[in-house]
Amino acid sequence: MREHRNALKERAIEKARIFDMKVLTWYFAIINGLMTLTNKFVIRFQDGNKKLAADDAIAFIVFSLPAVLTCPGATLLCMRNCYARRDERFIGARTGRIINYLISKRNDFEDVLYTSIHNKIYTKKGDLRRKYRGKEIVFRIHESGDFYSERYMRAWFKVAAMFPDVTFFAYTKSFRTFDRCADAMPKNFTMRASVWADTTAVEWGLIAKNHMPIYTAYDEHDFNVAVANGGKECTCESCTKCGCACARRENKTMVTRIH
């Protein structure tokens, strides 16, 4: 437990280092300035990304939040190697994630999320939009960000259950939150534990307790150890090629190199 407390303290220090006061002031000025306008905002979705590219069998939808700031369980290695932070040098990506965060804080977030997903997938007549017809729809939650509260996680579970024909999946380090919400996760949702070499024993215990499938990103040495211990190697740069294996619960452990 002492090791776990020390790890959490180090993470808080690292997060403060990454987001120094100038950056935090900028973020909170934007958030406070936009808060009164949230009723006019719409959720920002992406139609996939570089790795999540649609083909004849599968289509992707992505939802993101601000990196690191919404990741209460991020480890030191995760924060220092966070690829999602790189995108936030572009004001469009940064603003879209902030808007999604603001909407997620609304009291009617569940209703807004359901309506947004429905309108994204279906026409006004109730038919699937052309780009989704005949395809599996895979919804990636959090290319950037994480489940920052129990209320927020439960909202996603409730809304996902309303779209049983859509596959939802997410990586998370919010293991304590998931421990309280696991019983609410619908069958069409895969929550994959995102672990690093510095994930603590306490966190591993929660992962094991809830039988979470795992995704790991290691340096070369630890990567080889993980594969030798039974991890399934993720080598492709295209999730489409493997049918988005991470979204399938039967793939218990996925392993990739830090990149």
C-alpha positions in Angstrom: 0.0 0.0 0.0 2.9 2.4 0.8 4.3 1.7 -2.7 0.9 2.5 -4.2 0.6 5.8 -2.3 4.1 6.8 -3.3 3.2 6.0 -7.0 0.1 8.1 -6.8 2.1 11.0 -5.3 4.6 10.8 -8.1 1.9 10.8 -10.7 0.3 14.0 -9.2 3.7 15.7 -9.4 4.3 14.6 -13.0 0.8 15.8 -14.0 1.5 19.2 -12.5 4.9 19.3 -14.3 3.3 18.5 -17.7 0.5 21.0 -17.2 2.3 24.0 -15.6 0.4 26.9 -14.4 0.4 28.7 -17.8 -1.1 25.8 -19.5 -3.7 25.1 -16.8 -4.6 28.8 -16.7 -5.2 28.6 -20.5 -7.4 25.5 -20.2 -9.5 26.7 -17.3 -10.0 30.1 -19.0 -11.3 28.4 -22.1 -13.5 26.0 -20.0 -14.9 28.8 -17.8 -15.5 31.0 -20.8 -17.4 28.3 -22.7 -19.3 26.8 -19.7 -22.3 29.1 -20.1 -22.6 28.2 -23.8 -22.7 24.4 -23.4 -26.4 24.2 -24.4 -25.3 25.4 -27.9 -22.5 22.9 -28.3 -22.8 19.5 -30.1 -20.7 16.5 -29.3 -17.6 16.2 -31.6 -17.2 12.7 -33.1 -14.5 11.5 -35.5 -15.0 9.0 -38.3 -12.0 6.9 -37.2 -8.4 8.0 -37.2 -5.1 6.9 -38.8 -5.3 3.4 -37.3 -9.1 3.1 -37.2 -9.8 3.4 -40.9 -13.1 2.1 -42.4 -13.3 -0.7 -45.0 -16.1 -2.8 -46.5 -16.7 -4.7 -43.2 -16.1 -2.2 -40.4 -16.6 1.5 -39.7 -15.3 3.4 -36.7 -16.6 6.3 -34.6 -14.3 8.0 -32.1 -15.1 10.2 -29.0 -12.3 12.0 -27.1 -11.6 14.2 -24.0 -8.6 16.3 -23.1 -5.5 14.2 -22.6 -4.0 13.6 -19.1 -6.2 16.1 -17.3 -9.2 13.7 -17.5 -7.0 10.6 -16.8 -7.0 10.1 -13.0 -5.3 6.7 -13.2 -2.5 7.7 -15.7 0.9 6.3 -14.6 4.2 8.1 -15.0 5.2 6.1 -18.0 1.8 6.7 -19.6 1.9 10.5 -19.1 5.5 10.7 -20.4 4.7 8.7 -23.5 1.1 9.9 -24.1 0.7 10.2 -27.9 -2.7 11.8 -27.5 -1.1 15.0 -26.1 0.7 15.5 -29.4 -2.6 16.2 -31.2 -3.5 19.0 -28.8 -1.0 21.3 -30.3 -3.7 21.7 -33.0 -6.4 24.0 -31.8 -9.1 22.1 -33.5 -8.4 18.9 -31.7 -7.9 20.7 -28.4 -11.1 22.7 -28.7 -13.2 19.6 -29.7 -12.0 17.6 -26.7 -12.7 20.5 -24.3 -16.3 20.9 -25.8 -16.9 17.1 -25.3 -15.7 17.4 -21.7 -18.0 20.4 -21.0 -21.0 18.5 -22.4 -20.1 15.4 -20.3 -20.5 17.6 -17.2 -24.1 18.5 -18.0 -26.9 17.0 -16.0 -28.6 15.8 -19.2 -25.4 14.2 -20.6 -27.0 10.8 -21.0 -29.8 12.2 -23.2 -27.4 14.4 -25.2 -25.1 11.4 -25.8 -27.9 9.1 -26.9 -29.3 11.7 -29.3 -25.9 12.5 -30.7 -25.0 8.9 -31.4 -28.4 8.1 -32.9 -28.2 11.1 -35.2 -24.6 10.1 -36.2 -25.7 6.6 -37.2 -29.3 7.0 -38.4 -31.1 9.3 -40.8 -34.2 11.2 -39.8 -36.2 8.4 -41.3 -34.5 5.9 -38.9 -32.4 4.2 -41.5 -28.7 3.5 -41.2 -26.7 6.1 -42.9 -25.1 4.9 -46.1 -21.5 4.8 -44.8 -22.6 2.4 -42.1 -24.8 0.0 -44.0 -23.6 -3.6 -44.1 -20.8 -2.8 -41.7 -20.0 -3.5 -38.1 -20.0 -0.2 -36.3 -17.2 0.0 -33.7 -17.3 2.9 -31.3 -13.9 3.8 -29.8 -14.4 5.8 -26.6 -11.3 7.9 -25.7 -8.7 8.1 -28.3 -7.7 10.7 -25.7 -8.8 11.0 -22.1 -10.4 8.5 -19.7 -13.4 7.8 -17.4 -12.8 10.6 -14.9 -15.8 9.8 -12.6 -18.3 7.1 -11.8 -21.2 9.1 -13.0 -19.5 9.6 -16.4 -18.7 5.9 -16.8 -22.2 4.8 -15.9 -23.6 7.2 -18.4 -21.6 5.6 -21.2 -22.7 2.1 -20.1 -26.3 3.1 -20.0 -26.2 4.7 -23.5 -24.2 1.9 -25.0 -26.9 -0.6 -23.9 -29.4 1.4 -26.0 -27.3 0.5 -29.2 -27.0 -3.3 -28.9 -25.9 -3.6 -32.6 -22.9 -1.3 -32.0 -19.6 -2.5 -30.6 -18.2 -0.1 -27.9 -14.7 -0.4 -26.5 -12.3 1.6 -24.4 -9.0 1.4 -22.7 -8.9 2.6 -19.2 -6.7 3.2 -16.2 -9.6 4.1 -14.0 -9.6 0.8 -12.3 -11.2 1.9 -9.0 -14.1 3.5 -10.9 -14.6 0.4 -13.0 -14.6 -1.7 -9.8 -17.7 0.2 -8.7 -19.4 0.1 -12.1 -18.5 -3.3 -13.7 -21.9 -4.8 -13.0 -23.5 -2.1 -15.2 -21.4 -2.7 -18.3 -23.5 -4.0 -21.2 -22.6 -7.1 -23.3 -21.7 -4.9 -26.3 -19.0 -3.1 -24.4 -15.4 -4.1 -23.9 -13.4 -2.3 -21.2 -9.7 -3.1 -21.6 -7.3 -2.4 -18.8 -4.4 -0.2 -20.1 -1.3 -1.1 -18.1 2.3 -0.1 -18.1 5.4 -1.4 -16.4 4.7 1.0 -13.5 1.1 -0.2 -12.9 1.0 -0.9 -9.1 0.2 -4.2 -7.4 -3.0 -2.7 -6.0 -4.2 -1.8 -9.5 -3.3 -5.2 -10.8 -5.4 -6.6 -8.1 -8.5 -4.7 -9.3 -7.8 -5.8 -12.9 -7.7 -9.4 -11.8 -10.8 -9.1 -9.6 -12.9 -7.8 -12.5 -11.4 -10.1 -15.1 -10.5 -7.3 -17.3 -8.8 -8.0 -20.7 -5.5 -6.1 -20.9 -3.6 -3.9 -23.3 0.0 -3.2 -22.6 2.6 -0.9 -24.2 6.2 -1.8 -23.2 9.7 -1.0 -24.1 11.5 -3.7 -26.1 12.7 -5.8 -23.1 9.4 -5.8 -21.2 7.5 -6.3 -24.5 9.4 -9.5 -25.2 8.8 -10.7 -21.6 5.0 -10.0 -22.0 4.8 -11.9 -25.3 6.8 -14.8 -23.8 4.2 -14.9 -21.0 1.3 -15.4 -23.4 0.4 -11.9 -24.6 -1.0 -11.5 -28.1 1.4 -9.3 -30.1 -0.2 -6.2 -31.8 2.1 -5.5 -34.7 0.0 -3.8 -37.3 -0.5 0.0 -37.6 -4.1 -0.6 -38.8 -6.8 -1.8 -36.4 -8.9 -2.6 -39.4 -6.6 -5.3 -40.6 -7.0 -7.4 -37.5 -10.8 -6.6 -37.2 -10.0 -4.4 -34.2 -8.9 -7.3 -31.9 -8.9 -5.0 -28.9 -12.6 -4.6 -29.0 -13.1 -8.4 -28.6 -13.2 -9.7 -25.0 -11.9 -13.1 -25.9 -8.5 -11.6 -26.6 -7.4 -11.4 -23.0 -4.0 -9.7 -23.4 -2.9 -7.5 -26.2 0.7 -6.3 -26.3 2.4 -3.6 -28.3 5.7 -1.6 -28.2 5.9 1.9 -26.9 5.7 4.1 -30.0 
